[in-house]
Amino acid sequence: MRSALLRGALLMCALGLSAESPRWTRVLSGSPVAGPLALGNRSVTVCDDRSVTCVDRDGSFLWSRHVSGKPLPYAAVLSGDCLLAVSEPGTYTLFSPDGNQLWRVSSGVPPLADPVPGRDGRVFIPFRDGVLCVAANGLTLWRTILPVPFTGVVGETGDGDLLLACEGGTLFRISPFGSNLERIDLGEPPVSLAALPFGFASGYSSGRVEAWNVRDRSGKRGSDRVWTLDGGTVPRALVSHGGTLAILRADGTAEGVNVTDGAGIWRLSVGSPVPEDARLRREYGQFVAVSSGFSCSLSDSGALTWSMSYPPSPSGAAIGSDGTLYSAGGGWQISAWAGERRLGAGTGKTAEGAYGILTGVSEEAYWQAHPSVEEVASLFAEVGAALEAGTGKGGSLSDLAGPDEPRWARALASIARNRILSALSFPNVREGFYETERARAASLLGQLGSSEYRGFLAEESARSPGETYSLGLLYGLAAGGSDGSGAVSDSVLRIAREAGTGNAAVARAVCDALYALIRYSSGKAAAEYVSLLAAYTREPYDQGVRKYARQVLGNIVQ
């Protein structure tokens, strides 16, 4: 018996598997349904008693909230380390890292997979018969119906198009704005998908892995196979980086192949079978795999740099930003292990990409070079109707932004930046947009919720805007959701400094913007914003501003 235990211990050491006991174990108020998930260096778990509980890296309970309806086994971490929890009958509730309920959206239909974070803060929610897209600020952007039932496997292309695996080996490619671009016949249902620079990779239960070239993002030309790699067990997870496609198979084999031709680069065993729920991501300069009972990390050269086995968790596991590994144990428990220590000293996750929404060319962007007042008003009315429909205040599905979003966004940006052709070229054209039009355009653009729009508005704030335009920029910046890059806070403070203490209208708008920043922030950042807001409750601001700032502070306490 002792010799068998010794052989097992030696095998664990040879394979790099950890036999550590958890650093701590905590008992929750119910059995975990979704999570734990990592919110930076803390974890959050959704339990069957409808509770959402956040615990820090040392096991201290930070906060607990509740969701409406029976929790479902789906959740996602969105930009700004915000948690999106899912409950019956299809309700999605977003919580900030400090537990503030930021918004709630109900579709009436339960999802069939975890919500998928987009590149600019939006989130895609796949159902059996369609997809719902919600912006970072809770605005419903579009909903599309699939002609073939979705099977639960989802991915994206290198350009950011959504990939949805459906019955019969059918794959639909959907644009970030809801257009059904292409229907691809894969031959058999995929079990894993990953983005490639030129398209996507797909893995199948037969062990086969393929690379596909998306020839035309518009869908006018069909996608085709570039290469096929046969053999091996089921590819549980795929991810690409720097010309290498990493493949993690069910039997514990990890491979790195060239994305252009599938040629092998490296191959090794991670020392443990890989569960079906494994996720493989590129984080902190390495490939990181996390599953319900086993996690590991691999270097770019294919070296196994760390691995750990732990009791299987039916609701998943996660690794925090400091390397702490969180997993749900039996019953009502969650536990934490020291985990991957190198992560805490790394450079963080790969920065979010973007869709290039404001860099494209559209018909509307062209005529906006010299529109009439009536044409500008018509555009504002269209966007306003989409905002009403997307917030549930009126309208119908047909009024949602959908495929019109890029066209609207470019037009609004043209107005906000006052891009208009010279009167020398068009003698009968006014020389610029009115300041009120620019302010309205900035406000509407921010309300559409993309981080790309917030970046544009931040740039505009550095151009010494006048009072009216400053108000529009502040309202647009405040409406966009999480400020992961810090651009919103920098812009708000810049406008506040330039306006001084004597402009009551701008001061009130700054208070509103700080309130939005506080709601989406946590820790030191939130405390700093509260301190800045508190300054507006004192002189030299006038009595009206001080009273308004106190009301806003009161809303935070509530």
WOMO-V831601 format. One record per backbone hydrogen bond with DSSP energy under -1.0 kcal/mol. NH is the residue of the N-H (numbers start at 1). CO is the residue of the C=O. If there is no record, write none. Layout:
nh | co
NH | CO
NH | CO
//
This chain:
nh | co
5 | 1
6 | 2
7 | 3
8 | 4
9 | 5
10 | 6
11 | 7
12 | 8
13 | 9
14 | 10
15 | 11
17 | 12
23 | 336
24 | 336
26 | 334
28 | 332
33 | 46
34 | 46
35 | 315
37 | 44
39 | 42
43 | 55
44 | 37
45 | 53
46 | 34
47 | 51
48 | 31
50 | 47
52 | 65
53 | 45
54 | 63
55 | 43
56 | 60
59 | 56
62 | 54
63 | 54
65 | 52
67 | 50
72 | 86
74 | 72
76 | 84
78 | 82
81 | 78
82 | 78
83 | 95
84 | 76
85 | 93
87 | 91
88 | 70
90 | 87
91 | 87
92 | 105
93 | 85
94 | 103
95 | 83
96 | 100
99 | 96
102 | 94
105 | 92
107 | 90
112 | 126
116 | 124
118 | 122
123 | 134
124 | 116
125 | 132
127 | 130
131 | 144
132 | 125
133 | 142
134 | 123
135 | 139
138 | 135
140 | 390
141 | 133
142 | 133
144 | 131
146 | 129
150 | 128
151 | 165
155 | 163
157 | 161
158 | 199
160 | 157
162 | 174
163 | 155
164 | 172
165 | 153
166 | 170
167 | 149
171 | 184
172 | 164
173 | 182
174 | 162
175 | 179
178 | 175
181 | 173
181 | 179
182 | 173
184 | 171
186 | 169
191 | 203
192 | 203
194 | 201
196 | 199
200 | 212
201 | 194
202 | 210
203 | 192
204 | 208
207 | 204
209 | 229
210 | 202
211 | 227
212 | 200
213 | 224
214 | 198
215 | 213
219 | 216
224 | 213
226 | 211
229 | 209
236 | 234
236 | 248
237 | 248
239 | 246
241 | 244
244 | 241
245 | 257
246 | 239
247 | 255
248 | 237
249 | 253
250 | 234
252 | 249
254 | 268
255 | 247
256 | 266
257 | 245
258 | 263
259 | 243
262 | 258
265 | 256
266 | 256
268 | 254
270 | 252
274 | 250
278 | 275
279 | 290
281 | 288
283 | 286
284 | 348
286 | 283
287 | 298
288 | 281
289 | 296
290 | 279
295 | 308
296 | 289
297 | 306
298 | 287
299 | 303
302 | 299
305 | 297
306 | 297
308 | 295
310 | 293
313 | 292
316 | 313
318 | 326
320 | 324
321 | 40
323 | 320
325 | 337
326 | 318
327 | 335
328 | 316
329 | 333
333 | 330
334 | 26
335 | 327
336 | 24
337 | 325
340 | 323
341 | 339
343 | 340
346 | 343
366 | 362
367 | 363
368 | 364
369 | 366
370 | 367
376 | 372
377 | 373
378 | 374
379 | 375
380 | 376
381 | 377
382 | 378
383 | 379
384 | 380
385 | 381
386 | 382
387 | 383
388 | 384
389 | 385
390 | 386
391 | 387
393 | 388
399 | 396
400 | 397
402 | 141
404 | 401
405 | 402
408 | 404
409 | 405
410 | 406
411 | 407
412 | 408
413 | 409
414 | 410
415 | 411
416 | 412
417 | 413
418 | 415
419 | 414
421 | 369
425 | 422
426 | 422
429 | 426
438 | 434
439 | 435
440 | 436
441 | 437
442 | 438
443 | 439
444 | 440
445 | 441
446 | 442
447 | 443
449 | 446
451 | 120
454 | 450
455 | 451
456 | 452
457 | 453
458 | 454
459 | 455
460 | 456
461 | 457
462 | 459
463 | 460
470 | 466
471 | 467
472 | 468
473 | 469
474 | 470
475 | 471
476 | 472
477 | 473
478 | 474
479 | 475
490 | 486
491 | 487
492 | 488
493 | 489
494 | 490
495 | 491
496 | 492
497 | 493
498 | 494
499 | 495
500 | 496
507 | 503
508 | 504
509 | 505
510 | 506
511 | 507
512 | 508
513 | 509
514 | 510
515 | 511
516 | 512
517 | 513
518 | 514
519 | 515
520 | 516
526 | 522
527 | 523
528 | 524
529 | 525
530 | 526
531 | 527
532 | 528
533 | 529
534 | 530
535 | 531
536 | 533
537 | 534
538 | 535
541 | 538
546 | 542
547 | 543
548 | 544
549 | 545
550 | 546
551 | 547
552 | 548
553 | 549
554 | 550
555 | 551
556 | 552
557 | 553
558 | 554
//
